[in-house]
Amino acid sequence: MAGRGKPPEGPVEGVPGGGDDEYRSVVFDESFVDAARLQEYSAQERMDDEDHAAVRSRPPSEEPPARSASRQGLVLVLLIVLAFGTAVYMGVRNPLPDPDPPPAQPARMATVPLAPRDAVPGSTPEDLFAHSPAAAYRTGADGVTLPSTYRTDHFTENQVLAALTGAKDYVVASSLDPAVLTGGEVRSVRLMLDPGQGAQFERSVDRPRSDGRHALTGWMVRFDPGRVALAAPEVRVNGTLSVEEIHRNTLEVTADHVFVYALHPQGSADASDASLFTVRREVRFHFHREDLTEHQLQVRSVSVRAGPMACSAGHADTLVPLLAGERAGDDLPAGTDPYARDDPRGAVCGVLARSAMPDPARTG
């Protein structure tokens, strides 16, 4: 009798290992069987139901663990991507509210008188303007021109335009309004300021001082109405306005202008006794978003150079011009001693260049 696993006729000739080796290439391992989508019914199942099909589809719950794990991983990745996308979308649609703007800081201001070396030329306003550097300047508010506007990283073009327009309105009200120039009106300037600077402004009106914080002439151009008057209502103006975003919630506007006024003694009826008075005024403004909404601004700093004036003339309340025919005399800028600890202010006066005055040889 043939041994187990061998055919009665003996092993097949010419094939190593006999019949077992012949079927080795079609023997399936356990992983292949587990991965099959079809499953054969058991013998008992076939006996119980002879009409039953020979095979059945493997239910999803019986899928191989490897494929089930890969699908779970894919679902997890999709959930993570969906959660991340939702977070980004909600962040864009519902950004965190901007922090409250910082309170308005006190304005800093400085005025430097410019003393002439010679007597102040006098003539009619038309003659003086025609023979001065202001001959080509524009008149009044027309000289306060707006630059081209553009959007910034965090402000729209309309917001930038609103900041520039607010700065222009302040420059016009504080430097060109005859009621302000002659020492009367202050309310029109006060209404433009951020409420946080209201106390500083009121103190400057009630108790003006040349302390770098409370000079009324820092907020506006003012002359003593008891001493001088406007010889011509027109003021010659030349300068620039520029804007810069310095914070995501703050725009800074710089107004740098030269104003030339024709003045004469109060009560004078002589049209030829006018003289020119020049003010170079640089004002830096800050505009927070709330300021743009409320149509108000913050004055951060003011730098004024004005002449002809005597170095000793006070300028906390009003500017004190030298008029036609007057001289500064010996009241010219003195040298500054850096070793003098009793005068920490340094130089507080300058010399008015001859080129900045009307040509006396061509006037009169």
Secondary structure, 3 states (H helix, E strand, C coil): CCCCCCCCCCCCCCCCCCHHHHHHHHCCCHHHHHCCCEEECCHHHHHHCCCCCCEEECCHHHCCHHHHHHHHHHHHHHHHHHHHHHHHHHHHHCCCCCCCCCCCCCCEEEEEEEEECCCCCCECHHHHHHCCHHHHCEEHHHHCCCCCCCCCCCCCHHHHHHHHHHHHHHHHHHHCCHHHHCCCCCHHHHCCECHHHHHHHHHHHHCCCCCCCCCHHHHCCCECCCCEEECCCCCEEEEEEEEEEEECCEEEEEEEEEEEEEEEECCCCCCCCEEEEEEEEEEEEEEEHHHHHHCCEEEEEEEEEEECECCCCCCCCCECECCCCCCCCCCCCCCCCCCCCCCCCCCCCEEECHHHCCCHHHCC
